[in-house]
Amino acid sequence: MLDFVFILLIILEVILSTIIVLQIIKLEKRIILLNEKLTISSEIIFIINNKIKKVIITLNRFVSIITNKRFIQIRKIIRITLNIIEIIILLRSLNLSKGIKSINYKNIKKLFFAQILRRIIRKSITYFANA
């Protein structure tokens, strides 16, 4: 009886080992196929990565120009000169030597609308920059 059990165990071991070996071979073929797909996709990703790097480098150059300290100083100087021009126009329209009747309200309206337009543009730029 004991011999029968050992023979049965040996037969079961051989059957199970053949099934396991067949499954390992099948899975190894699948792994080889997946490895090929992975290498192809990694090459494509590498190419795309290089293209994106080039675009980012050009964007960084553009952003560095905008955030340059000299550019910011030039913007401040332009703002100050525009404000000075507006003040000069406002003072020219307020010729008080002849009284209140001689005030040029058209120039004051132009300056007022220019100031409102400038603030709207500035607010919209900051809104879209933060969004």
Secondary structure, 3 states (H helix, E strand, C coil): CHHHHHHHHHHHHHHHHHHHHHHHHHHHHHHHHHHHHHHHHHHHHHHHHHHHHHHHHHHHHHHHHHCCHHHHHHHHHHHHHHHHHHHHHHHHHCCHHHCHHHCCHHHHHHHHHHHHHHHHHHHHHHHHHHC
